[in-house]
Amino acid sequence: ERNLVDSLFPVNRSKHRLYSDLQTPGRYGRVIITSFRKANMLDQHHTDLILKLHSAVTRIQVQRPGFNYTFAHICILNNDKTCIVDDIVHVLEELKAARSSNRTNFAITYPITHLKDGREVYNGHQLGGVTVHSKDRVKSAEAIQLTYYLQAINSLNDMVAEKWESIFCDTVELFQKSNRKVKMYPFTSSSLKEDFQKTSRVSERYLITSLVLVVTLAILCCSMQDCVRSKPWLGLLGLLTVTLATLTAAGIINLTGGKYNSTFLGIPFVMLGHGLYGTFEMLSSWRKTREDQHVKERTAAVFADSMLSFSLTTAMYLVTFGIGASPFTNIEAARIFCCNSCIAIFFNYLYVLSFYGSSLVFTGYIENNYQHSIFCRKVPKPEVLQEKPAWYRFLLTAKFSEDTDDSEETNTYESHLLVWFLKRYYCDWITNTYVKPFVVLFYLVYISFALMGYLQVSEGSDLSNIVATATRTIEYTTAQQKYFSNYSPVIGFYIYESIEYWNTSVQEDVLEYTKGFVRISWFESYLNYLRKLNISTGLPKKNFTDMLRNSFLKTPQFSHFSEDIIFSKKYNNEVDVVASRMFLVAKTMETKREELYDLLETLRKLSLTSKVKFIVFNPSFVYMDRYASSVGAPLQNSCISALFLLFFSAFLVADSLINVWLTLTVASVEFGVIGFMTLWKVELDCISVLCLIYGINYTIDNCAPLLSTFVLGKEFTRTKWVKNALEVHGVAILQSYLCYIVGLIPLAAVPSNLTRTLFRCLFLIALVTFFHCFAILPVILTFLPPSKKKRKEKKNPENREEIECVEMVDIDSTRVVDQITTV
């Protein structure tokens, strides 16, 4: 749409039509001036102050080698080679002149007023907080907005304009310091980009705090009192594995010329949730192996037990984010985010197989040799330790295998706090008959609140949601919404075909489409004038177009608006109208930003069904389309990836019930996160939707091992297998969850709306998933399929257990054989 508008009406044809930047934002400086006491900005004192500010802005100089550029050198020029400035400046100058000559008949009307040269100008976006008398005469205005448009026709000009914008903001801020009674909100074409990237800078110290907390907790989660079986280094090395994968991805993106943006702040947390769980799951599998086995056998058992599920979840991440990084995604920021996530997850998988696997082998040899898990020193026998000080004995506390019998040997890791808590207390408590009804009741409450939030969900359409707080963008947007939201941005109504303008019915059609809008185009007024006088009835095409062209070019009343029509000459000297435009302004409400988006969709649908070929455009539509696609495209991609994964996993899982339970769990988690996210004042925008896509993967990461262990278990009761699943996988889930939450907490303090959205979404995903893993699933699975059968002894006498001969050697080395045939 913008390309078509630029081809028909380039900027140099739109010198008098710079309403809301018309068709391209370009380079500009903008400032809203208001008063702390809600004073009238049109009184003499404030009028002089605003004109003084205008004079200071036009005197800004950008120093370059050999030349100093001023506003006059880089502004958009009028036909008389003077800078085009906002019409409100002319209004204020005329108002000042009227006061100087004691004229009391000067009146300003709203939203269209008249200048002394006879022009009608639109001031709906230049006067804010307006109070009017009868006949739309302005009584007072609480705010005034000035805009200074700059040229950016080449690289040098663009560089000078960018520097001018920076000096413009400094000039406005310096001017306010000397005039404390007014408040000024500067804004430039670069402000949004600068404030978006500012999130990265303000997040640095918080991310360092997060890293320190995660490192500390990862070490503590892998530690235990037994100095031989404690694995603090594996907790640190697990986090190092995730960090190396993230840094590798960032390096590859930089070396291949990729772009960086603040959404990358979410990638470390994507990696933290996936990578740490994989390493903790391997450590949990190591605890289940027998200590009398060789390290090779123990490592093989760990990889066989944990790497299948980790490989499947890694493949799921790669497919989900791979589709997001594909051309199916039309948002560059989301595509880059998904591409970086794919690379990081792929290398994390390789590093877990190689780096972390070899670290596990290394600590396995340390454990087998009864060396200290931190200092790698040989741990002395208990009888030797008795002679040492108490602090020495505490640091080197360990249980030796020769000091325990066979029944205790398999329980050497039970002294780990989390293992002990789950096995001795939590598993029995959550499966207790008296606890289950309260969990079911709590789940119903959860669903109720989630549904309440889900019914109120809204799409994010405010650009301030992606920038740091306490920035120019936030302050300007707030002021603009407060004072200038009565009217929408000026919408260009472009007719891009040669229609029968001389036909009365066509004129009526065109005017009918724009009914209900404030129309600010003399072309529309002229057509309306012709229709009322009925002079176009039966008027030949040539006479009409000649009269139209002569009126716009020769009549002073219309000559300023000749750029609204494109005339084309033919061989026989006939003049035809190739394209035309008029400008529409809709009445909007301050509390409903989505009204403008609804208006855009309505006008677009109308353009598809109308008899006249037209389009509507405003630069803000680019951002509206961006937010609309930021919700629709990622959701569409996630649905495609979910269907693909369900189809793919149907051939890999041993039981279809795993897919069923996993689908229901993911649906429950996502539904709850969306609902509570809305109740927590988070809208559906690019950041929150990317988090929701990650939430699918995070849920499967944590719930899939639990469900697989439960569904595939045979011969025992459901309750027994629920307990077993929690004992096997619960510690890894709990460890990764604690590290994840501790890492997220500092993010809540970052002064940025982007990180606020990131924190709230990721926190809800982690909390709701944890609630399902440790409460909902353990309770529901105890009374829902798959069914389990208790183990029963078979009474058939033919089925007997054969026992081999037992060979015993007495003290004298005499072989005595005691043979038991059957039992």
C-alpha positions in Angstrom: 0.0 0.0 0.0 2.8 2.4 0.9 4.6 1.6 -2.4 1.5 2.4 -4.4 1.0 5.6 -2.6 4.7 6.6 -3.0 4.4 5.9 -6.8 1.3 8.0 -7.2 2.0 10.9 -4.8 5.7 11.2 -3.9 6.6 13.4 -1.0 7.6 16.3 -3.3 4.0 16.4 -4.5 2.7 16.5 -0.9 4.3 19.7 0.4 1.1 21.1 1.8 -0.2 17.7 3.0 2.0 16.6 5.9 -0.8 15.5 8.2 0.6 12.8 10.5 3.4 12.3 8.0 1.0 11.2 5.3 2.7 8.2 3.7 6.2 7.9 5.1 7.5 8.8 8.5 10.8 10.0 7.2 12.9 12.2 9.5 11.2 14.6 11.8 11.3 16.2 15.3 8.1 16.6 17.2 7.2 18.2 20.6 4.1 18.4 22.7 3.9 21.5 24.9 1.5 21.6 27.8 1.2 23.2 31.3 1.4 21.6 34.7 -1.6 23.6 35.8 -3.8 22.9 32.7 -3.4 26.5 31.6 -4.7 27.8 28.2 -1.8 27.4 25.8 -3.4 30.0 23.5 -3.1 32.8 26.0 -0.5 35.6 25.4 2.2 34.2 27.7 2.2 30.7 26.3 1.8 31.8 22.7 4.9 33.9 23.0 6.7 31.0 24.7 5.8 28.5 22.0 6.9 30.9 19.2 10.2 31.5 21.1 10.7 27.7 21.2 9.9 27.6 17.5 12.6 30.2 16.8 15.1 28.3 18.9 14.4 25.1 17.0 14.8 26.7 13.6 18.2 28.1 14.7 19.6 24.6 15.6 22.9 24.0 13.8 24.6 20.7 12.9 28.3 21.1 12.6 30.0 19.2 9.8 33.5 19.7 8.3 33.3 22.9 6.3 29.7 23.7 6.8 27.0 24.2 9.5 23.6 22.9 8.7 20.5 24.6 10.0 16.8 23.7 9.8 16.6 25.8 6.6 19.1 23.5 4.9 17.5 20.2 5.6 13.8 21.0 5.8 11.1 20.2 3.2 10.7 23.2 1.0 7.6 24.9 -0.3 7.1 26.2 -3.8 8.6 29.5 -2.8 11.7 27.8 -1.4 10.8 28.4 2.2 10.6 25.7 4.9 7.2 24.1 5.4 6.1 24.3 9.1 3.0 23.3 10.9 0.0 25.5 10.2 -0.5 25.9 13.9 2.6 28.1 13.9 0.9 30.4 11.3 -2.2 30.4 13.5 -0.2 31.5 16.6 1.6 34.2 14.6 -1.7 35.5 13.4 -3.1 35.3 16.9 -0.1 37.3 18.2 -0.5 39.9 15.4 -4.2 40.3 16.2 -3.4 40.9 19.9 -0.7 43.5 19.0 -3.3 45.4 16.8 -6.0 44.9 19.4 -8.2 43.0 17.0 -10.8 40.9 18.9 -12.5 39.4 15.9 -9.8 36.8 15.3 -11.2 33.3 15.9 -9.7 29.8 15.8 -12.1 27.0 15.0 -11.6 23.3 15.6 -10.7 20.9 14.0 -10.6 23.0 10.8 -9.7 26.7 10.9 -9.1 29.5 8.4 -5.9 31.4 7.7 -5.7 34.9 6.5 -4.6 33.7 3.0 -8.0 32.0 2.7 -6.8 28.4 3.2 -8.6 26.0 5.4 -6.2 24.0 7.6 -6.7 21.0 9.8 -5.5 21.5 13.4 -7.0 18.4 15.1 -3.5 17.0 15.7 -1.9 20.3 16.6 -4.3 21.5 19.3 -5.1 19.1 22.2 -7.4 19.2 25.2 -9.6 21.7 23.3 -12.6 23.4 24.9 -15.0 25.0 22.3 -17.7 27.6 22.2 -20.6 27.5 19.7 -19.8 27.0 16.1 -16.6 25.1 17.0 -14.8 28.3 18.1 -11.8 27.4 20.4 -12.1 28.7 23.9 -8.9 27.1 25.2 -6.4 24.4 24.4 -4.3 22.5 27.0 -1.6 21.3 24.6 0.0 22.2 21.3 2.0 19.9 19.1 4.7 21.1 16.7 6.3 18.9 14.0 9.4 19.7 12.0 9.8 17.6 8.8 13.3 16.9 7.5 14.7 15.7 4.2 16.5 12.4 4.0 17.2 12.1 0.2 20.8 10.8 0.5 23.2 9.3 3.0 24.8 12.6 4.0 21.4 14.3 4.3 20.1 11.4 6.4 23.1 11.6 8.7 22.8 15.3 9.2 19.0 14.9 9.9 19.7 12.2 12.5 22.1 14.5 14.2 19.6 17.3 14.0 17.0 15.1 15.8 19.4 14.5 18.7 20.2 18.2 19.1 16.5 19.0 18.8 15.7 16.8 21.9 18.5 18.5 23.8 17.3 21.9 22.8 13.7 21.2 23.9 15.0 19.8 27.3 17.2 22.8 27.8 14.4 25.2 26.9 12.1 23.5 29.5 14.7 23.9 32.3 14.5 27.7 31.8 10.6 27.5 31.7 9.6 25.3 34.6 5.9 26.1 34.3 5.4 24.2 31.1 6.1 20.5 30.3 7.5 19.5 26.9 7.6 16.0 25.4 10.1 15.7 22.5 10.0 12.9 20.1 11.8 12.1 16.9 11.8 9.4 14.2 14.7 7.7 16.0 13.2 7.7 19.4 11.3 4.4 19.1 14.4 2.6 17.8 16.7 4.0 20.5 14.2 3.3 23.3 13.7 -0.2 22.0 17.4 -1.0 22.1 17.7 0.8 25.5 16.1 -2.3 27.1 19.3 -4.2 26.6 21.4 -1.5 28.3 19.2 -1.2 31.4 19.0 -5.0 31.7 22.7 -5.6 32.0 23.2 -5.5 35.8 19.9 -7.3 36.4 21.0 -10.2 34.1 24.3 -10.4 35.9 22.4 -10.7 39.2 20.2 -13.4 37.7 23.3 -15.3 36.5 24.9 -15.2 40.0 21.7 -16.4 41.6 21.3 -19.2 39.1 24.9 -20.3 39.6 24.5 -20.4 43.3 21.3 -22.3 43.3 22.5 -24.8 40.6 25.4 -25.6 42.8 23.3 -26.0 45.9 20.7 -28.2 44.1 23.4 -30.7 43.2 25.1 -30.7 46.6 24.6 -33.0 49.5 26.3 -33.8 52.8 28.1 -36.8 51.5 31.2 -35.2 50.1 31.8 -38.1 47.6 28.4 -38.3 46.1 27.8 -34.6 46.1 27.9 -33.1 42.5 28.3 -29.3 42.9 30.6 -29.1 39.9 28.0 -30.8 37.7 25.5 -28.1 38.6 28.0 -25.4 37.6 29.0 -27.3 34.5 25.4 -27.8 33.5 24.9 -24.0 33.5 28.2 -23.5 31.7 26.9 -25.9 29.0 23.8 -23.8 28.5 25.9 -20.6 28.5 28.3 -21.9 25.9 25.4 -22.9 23.6 23.9 -19.4 23.9 27.2 -17.7 23.2 27.9 -20.0 20.2 24.6 -19.0 18.7 25.2 -15.3 19.3 28.6 -15.6 17.7 27.3 -17.4 14.6 24.5 -14.8 14.2 27.1 -11.9 14.5 29.6 -13.6 12.1 26.8 -14.1 9.5 25.7 -10.5 9.6 22.6 -11.1 11.7 20.8 -8.2 13.4 20.5 -7.9 17.2 17.4 -6.7 18.9 16.1 -6.6 22.5 13.9 -9.6 22.1 17.1 -11.7 22.4 16.8 -11.1 26.1 14.4 -14.0 26.2 16.8 -16.5 24.6 18.9 -17.2 27.7 15.7 -18.1 29.6 14.6 -20.4 26.8 17.9 -22.1 27.1 17.8 -22.1 30.9 14.5 -23.9 31.0 15.4 -26.6 28.4 19.2 -27.1 28.9 19.3 -27.2 32.7 16.4 -29.7 32.8 18.3 -32.0 30.5 21.5 -31.9 32.6 19.6 -32.4 35.9 17.7 -35.3 34.3 21.1 -36.9 33.5 22.2 -36.3 37.0 19.0 -37.9 38.4 19.6 -41.0 36.2 23.1 -41.2 37.5 21.7 -41.5 41.1 19.8 -44.6 40.1 22.8 -46.5 38.8 24.7 -49.0 41.0 27.9 -47.8 42.5 29.6 -51.1 42.0 29.3 -50.8 38.2 32.1 -49.4 36.1 31.9 -45.8 35.0 31.4 -46.8 31.4 28.4 -48.9 32.4 26.9 -46.2 34.6 27.3 -43.6 31.9 25.7 -45.9 29.3 22.8 -46.4 31.6 22.4 -42.6 32.1 22.4 -42.0 28.4 20.0 -44.8 27.7 17.6 -43.6 30.4 17.6 -39.8 29.8 18.8 -39.0 26.3 15.9 -40.5 24.4 13.4 -38.1 26.0 15.9 -35.2 25.8 16.5 -35.9 22.1 12.7 -35.9 21.4 12.1 -32.6 23.2 15.1 -31.0 21.5 13.7 -32.1 18.1 10.4 -30.5 19.2 12.1 -27.2 19.9 14.0 -27.3 16.6 10.8 -27.9 14.7 8.8 -25.3 16.5 11.4 -22.5 16.3 12.5 -23.7 12.9 9.0 -23.0 11.5 9.2 -19.6 13.3 12.6 -18.9 11.5 11.2 -19.9 8.1 9.8 -17.6 5.5 6.3 -18.4 6.9 7.0 -15.8 9.6 6.7 -12.3 8.2 8.0 -10.5 11.3 11.8 -10.0 11.1 12.2 -9.7 14.9 10.4 -13.0 15.5 12.2 -14.7 12.7 15.6 -13.7 14.0 14.6 -14.7 17.6 13.5 -18.1 16.4 16.7 -18.6 14.2 18.9 -17.8 17.2 17.0 -20.1 19.4 17.3 -22.9 16.9 21.0 -22.6 16.7 21.4 -22.3 20.5 19.2 -25.4 21.1 21.1 -27.4 18.5 24.5 -26.6 20.0 23.2 -27.2 23.5 22.3 -30.7 22.5 25.8 -31.3 21.1 27.4 -29.9 24.2 25.3 -32.0 26.5 26.3 -35.1 24.6 30.0 -34.2 24.5 31.0 -31.6 27.1 28.5 -32.4 29.9 28.7 -36.1 29.2 32.5 -36.1 29.6 32.1 -34.0 32.8 29.8 -36.7 34.1 32.3 -39.4 33.3 35.1 -37.4 35.1 33.0 -36.9 38.2 32.1 -40.6 38.0 35.8 -41.6 38.3 36.2 -39.2 41.2 33.3 -40.8 43.0 34.5 -44.4 42.3 37.9 -43.5 43.8 36.2 -42.0 46.9 37.7 -38.5 46.2 36.2 -35.3 47.5 33.6 -33.9 45.0 35.0 -30.4 45.3 38.7 -30.7 46.2 39.3 -34.1 44.5 41.2 -35.3 47.5 41.0 -38.9 48.6 38.5 -39.2 51.5 40.0 -41.1 54.5 38.3 -44.0 56.2 36.0 -43.3 59.1 38.5 -44.6 61.7 41.0 -42.1 60.4 38.5 -39.3 60.4 37.8 -39.8 64.1 41.2 -38.4 64.9 40.5 -35.2 63.0 38.8 -31.9 64.2 35.0 -31.6 63.9 35.1 -29.1 61.0 37.4 -31.5 59.1 35.1 -34.5 59.7 32.1 -32.3 58.6 33.8 -31.4 55.3 34.8 -35.0 54.6 31.7 -36.8 55.6 31.0 -39.8 53.3 29.5 -43.3 53.4 31.7 -46.1 52.3 30.1 -49.1 50.4 31.9 -51.6 52.6 30.2 -50.1 55.6 26.8 -50.9 54.3 24.9 -54.0 53.4 23.3 -54.7 50.0 19.9 -53.4 51.0 21.3 -50.0 51.9 23.7 -49.7 49.0 21.0 -48.7 46.5 19.9 -45.9 48.8 23.1 -43.9 49.2 21.7 -40.9 47.4 18.6 -40.6 49.6 20.4 -38.2 51.9 20.0 -35.6 49.1 17.5 -33.1 50.5 15.1 -33.1 47.4 15.2 -36.9 47.0 14.5 -37.4 50.6 11.7 -34.8 50.6 9.9 -36.3 47.6 10.3 -40.0 48.6 9.6 -39.7 52.3 6.9 -37.0 52.4 5.5 -35.4 49.2 4.7 -38.6 47.2 2.6 -40.0 50.0 0.9 -36.7 50.7 -0.2 -35.8 47.2 -1.6 -39.3 46.6 -3.5 -39.3 49.9 -7.2 -39.9 49.6 -8.1 -36.8 51.7 -5.9 -34.5 49.6 -7.2 -35.4 46.2 -10.6 -33.7 46.5 -8.9 -30.4 47.4 -6.5 -30.6 44.5 -9.5 -31.2 42.1 -11.3 -28.3 43.7 -8.3 -26.1 43.3 -8.0 -27.1 39.6 -11.6 -26.1 39.0 -10.9 -22.7 40.6 -7.8 -22.4 38.3 -9.9 -23.2 35.2 -12.6 -20.6 36.3 -10.1 -17.8 36.7 -8.3 -18.8 33.5 -11.6 -18.7 31.6 -12.4 -15.3 33.1 -9.1 -13.9 31.8 -9.4 -15.7 28.5 -12.7 -14.0 27.7 -11.0 -10.6 28.2 -7.9 -11.2 26.1 -6.9 -8.3 23.8 -4.3 -7.8 21.2 -1.4 -5.4 21.9 -1.5 -2.3 19.7 0.6 0.1 21.8 4.2 0.5 20.7 5.2 1.6 24.2 4.8 -2.1 25.2 8.1 -2.9 23.6 10.4 -0.1 25.0 12.0 0.8 28.2 10.0 2.8 30.8 10.9 6.4 31.6 11.8 7.1 28.0 10.8 9.7 25.5 8.6 7.2 23.7 6.6 6.4 26.8 6.2 10.1 27.9 5.3 11.3 24.4 2.9 8.4 23.8 1.1 9.1 27.1 0.8 12.8 26.4 -0.3 12.2 22.8 -3.0 9.7 24.0 -4.2 12.1 26.6 -4.5 15.3 24.5 -4.7 14.2 20.9 -6.8 11.1 20.8 -10.1 12.7 19.8 -9.2 12.2 16.2 -7.4 9.3 14.5 -4.3 9.9 12.4 -5.2 11.4 9.0 -6.0 8.5 6.6 -5.2 9.0 3.0 -8.1 7.9 0.7 -6.4 7.2 -2.7 -8.3 6.5 -5.9 -5.8 4.8 -8.3 -7.8 4.5 -11.5 -9.2 6.9 -14.0 -12.9 7.0 -13.1 -15.7 9.1 -14.6 -15.3 12.0 -12.3 -17.8 14.0 -14.4 -20.5 11.5 -13.7 -22.8 12.5 -10.9 -23.4 8.9 -9.7 -19.6 8.3 -9.4 -19.2 11.6 -7.4 -22.0 10.4 -5.1 -20.3 7.0 -4.7 -17.0 8.6 -3.7 -18.6 10.9 -1.2 -20.7 8.0 0.2 -17.5 6.0 1.0 -16.2 8.9 3.1 -19.4 9.6 4.9 -19.1 9.9 8.6 -15.5 11.2 8.4 -14.0 14.7 8.8 -12.8 15.3 5.2 -9.9 17.7 4.7 -9.4 17.9 1.0 -10.5 20.7 -1.4 -10.9 18.1 -4.1 -13.7 16.4 -2.2 -15.2 19.9 -1.5 -15.0 20.8 -5.1 -16.7 17.6 -6.2 -19.4 18.3 -3.6 -19.7 21.8 -4.9 -20.2 20.6 -8.5 -22.7 18.0 -7.4 -24.8 20.6 -5.5 -24.8 23.1 -8.4 -25.6 20.2 -10.7 -23.4 21.7 -13.4 -21.9 18.3 -14.1 -25.2 16.9 -15.4 -24.6 16.2 -19.1 -21.3 18.0 -18.9 -18.8 16.4 -21.5 -15.7 14.7 -20.1 -13.4 17.2 -21.8 -15.2 20.3 -20.5 -15.3 18.8 -17.0 -11.6 17.9 -16.8 -10.5 21.2 -18.3 -12.6 23.1 -15.9 -11.4 21.0 -13.0 -7.7 21.5 -14.0 -8.1 25.2 -14.6 -9.8 25.7 -11.3 -7.1 24.0 -9.3 -4.2 25.6 -11.2 -5.6 29.2 -11.6 -8.1 29.7 -8.7 -6.2 30.9 -5.6 -8.7 29.2 -3.4 -7.8 25.8 -4.9 -4.2 26.3 -6.2 -2.7 25.1 -2.9 -4.3 21.7 -3.3 -3.4 20.8 -6.9 -1.2 17.9 -5.7 -4.4 16.0 -4.7 -5.0 15.2 -8.4 -2.8 13.7 -11.1 -3.6 14.9 -14.5 -2.5 13.2 -17.7 -2.4 14.7 -21.2 -3.3 12.7 -24.2 -2.3 13.2 -27.9 -5.4 15.1 -28.8 -4.7 17.6 -25.9 -7.4 16.1 -23.7 -6.7 16.1 -20.0 -7.6 13.0 -18.0 -7.6 12.4 -14.2 -5.3 9.4 -13.5 -5.5 9.4 -9.7 -6.8 11.5 -6.9 -6.9 11.5 -3.1 -8.6 13.0 -0.2 -7.9 12.8 3.6 -10.2 11.3 6.2 -10.1 11.7 10.0 -12.2 9.5 12.2 -13.6 10.4 15.6 -12.0 8.0 18.2 -12.1 7.4 21.9 -9.2 7.9 24.3 -9.9 4.5 26.1 -10.1 2.3 23.0 -6.9 2.1 20.9 -8.3 -0.9 19.0 -10.9 1.4 17.4 -8.3 2.5 14.8 -7.5 -1.0 13.9 -11.2 -1.8 13.5 -11.5 1.2 11.3 -8.6 0.1 9.2 -10.1 -3.4 8.7 -13.5 -1.9 7.8 -12.1 0.5 5.2 -10.0 -2.4 3.7 -13.1 -4.6 3.4 -15.0 -1.7 1.8 -12.2 -1.2 -0.8 -12.6 -4.8 -1.9 -16.3 -4.5 -2.5 -16.6 -0.9 -3.8 -17.2 0.1 -7.4 -14.2 2.5 -7.2 -10.7 1.2 -6.8 -9.2 2.8 -3.8 -6.8 2.1 -0.9 -6.5 3.8 2.5 -3.1 4.4 4.1 -1.3 6.0 7.0 2.2 5.1 8.3 0.7 3.9 11.6 -1.1 1.2 9.6 2.4 -0.5 9.3 2.6 -0.9 13.0 -1.0 -2.1 13.2 -0.4 -4.8 10.6 2.8 -5.7 12.4 0.9 -6.3 15.6 -1.9 -8.1 13.9 0.6 -10.5 12.2 2.6 -10.7 15.4 -0.3 -12.6 16.9 -1.6 -14.4 13.9 1.6 -15.6 12.3 3.2 -17.1 15.4 0.0 -18.8 16.4 -0.4 -20.2 12.9 3.2 -21.5 13.0 2.8 -23.0 16.5 -0.4 -24.9 15.3 1.5 -26.2 12.3 4.4 -27.3 14.4 2.1 -28.9 17.0 0.3 -30.9 14.4 3.6 -32.0 12.9 4.9 -33.1 16.2 1.8 -35.0 17.1 2.0 -36.8 13.8 5.7 -37.4 14.2 5.6 -38.6 17.8 2.8 -41.0 17.0 5.4 -43.2 15.4 7.9 -42.8 18.2 6.1 -43.2 21.5 5.3 -46.6 22.8 1.7 -45.8 23.8 -0.8 -43.5 22.2 -2.1 -42.5 25.6 1.1 -40.5 26.1 0.2 -38.3 23.2 -3.4 -37.9 24.5 -2.3 -36.9 28.0 0.5 -34.7 26.7 -2.0 -32.8 24.4 -4.5 -32.3 27.2 -1.8 -31.1 29.6 -0.4 -28.6 27.1 -3.9 -27.3 26.3 -4.6 -26.9 30.0 -1.3 -25.0 30.7 -1.6 -22.7 27.6 -5.3 -21.9 28.5 -4.3 -21.0 32.0 -1.3 -18.9 31.0 -3.4 -16.9 28.5 -6.1 -16.3 31.0 -3.9 -15.3 33.9 -1.7 -13.3 31.6 -4.7 -11.2 30.6 -5.7 -10.8 34.3 -2.1 -9.6 34.9 -2.5 -6.8 32.3 -0.4 -8.5 29.6 -1.7 -8.2 26.0 -1.2 -10.5 23.1 1.7 -9.0 21.2 4.9 -10.3 19.6 6.7 -11.0 22.9 3.8 -12.7 24.7 3.0 -14.9 21.7 6.6 -16.0 21.4 6.5 -16.9 25.1 3.3 -18.9 24.6 5.0 -20.9 21.8 7.9 -21.5 24.2 5.4 -22.5 26.8 4.3 -25.5 24.7 7.9 -26.8 24.6 8.5 -26.1 28.3 5.4 -28.0 29.3 6.3 -31.0 27.2 9.9 -30.8 28.5 8.7 -31.3 32.1 5.6 -33.4 31.7 6.6 -35.9 29.0 9.0 -37.9 31.2 6.4 -38.1 34.0 3.7 -39.2 31.7 5.9 -41.7 29.9 7.0 -43.4 33.1 3.4 -43.6 34.3 1.8 -44.8 31.1 4.4 -47.5 30.3 4.4 -48.9 33.9 2.8 -52.3 34.3 1.5 -54.6 37.0 1.3 -52.2 40.0 -1.4 -49.8 41.0 -1.8 -46.3 39.5 -0.8 -44.7 42.8 2.4 -46.8 42.9 3.3 -45.6 39.4 2.5 -42.0 40.2 4.9 -42.2 43.1 7.5 -43.9 41.1 7.3 -41.3 38.3 7.6 -38.5 40.8 10.6 -40.2 42.5 12.4 -40.8 39.2 11.8 -37.4 37.5 10.5 -35.1 40.2 13.9 -34.1 41.5 15.1 -32.9 38.1 11.9 -31.0 37.5 12.2 -29.3 40.9 15.8 -28.4 40.5 15.4 -26.9 37.1 12.2 -25.0 38.2 14.0 -23.5 41.3 16.9 -22.3 39.1 14.5 -21.0 36.5 12.4 -19.0 38.9 15.4 -17.6 40.7 16.8 -16.5 37.3 13.6 -14.8 36.4 13.1 -12.8 39.6 15.7 -10.0 38.8 14.0 -9.6 35.4 10.9 -8.2 37.2 12.9 -5.2 38.4 14.1 -4.1 34.9 12.6 -0.7 34.0 11.2 -1.9 30.6 7.8 -2.9 29.4 9.4 -5.5 27.2 11.1 -7.3 30.1 7.9 -6.8 32.2 6.0 -8.8 29.6 8.8 -11.3 29.3 8.9 -11.8 33.1 5.1 -12.2 33.6 4.7 -14.6 30.7 7.7 -16.8 31.6 6.8 -16.8 35.3 3.2 -17.9 34.6 4.4 -20.6 32.2 6.8 -22.0 34.9 4.3 -21.7 37.7 1.4 -23.3 35.9 3.6 -26.1 34.5 5.0 -26.8 38.0 1.4 -26.9 39.3 0.4 -29.5 36.7 3.6 -31.6 37.2 3.4 -31.8 41.0 -0.3 -31.5 41.7 -2.8 -31.9 38.9 -1.2 -34.9 37.0 -0.3 -36.9 40.1 -3.9 -36.7 41.4 -5.8 -37.1 38.1 -3.7 -40.0 36.9 -4.6 -42.0 40.1 -8.2 -42.5 38.9 -8.1 -42.1 35.1 -6.7 -44.4 32.4 -4.5 -46.2 31.7 -5.5 -48.9 34.1 -3.0 -50.9 36.1 -3.2 -54.5 37.5 -1.9 -55.6 40.8 0.7 -58.2 40.7 -0.8 -61.6 41.7 1.0 -64.8 42.5 0.1 -67.6 40.2 -1.2 -70.7 41.9 -0.4 -73.2 39.1 1.9 -75.8 40.7 3.6 -76.4 37.3 5.1 -72.9 37.4 8.0 -73.3 39.7 11.0 -71.1 40.3 14.3 -72.8 39.7 17.3 -71.9 41.9 20.8 -72.6 40.9 23.2 -74.5 43.1 24.8 -72.5 45.9 28.5 -73.2 46.2 30.0 -72.7 49.7 33.6 -72.9 50.7 34.5 -73.7 54.3 37.5 -72.5 56.3 39.6 -75.6 55.2 38.9 -74.9 51.5 36.7 -78.0 51.3 34.0 -77.6 48.7 30.6 -78.3 50.1 27.6 -78.2 47.7 24.1 -77.6 49.1 21.7 -78.1 46.2 18.2 -76.9 46.5 16.2 -78.2 43.5 12.9 -76.3 43.7 10.9 -74.0 46.0 
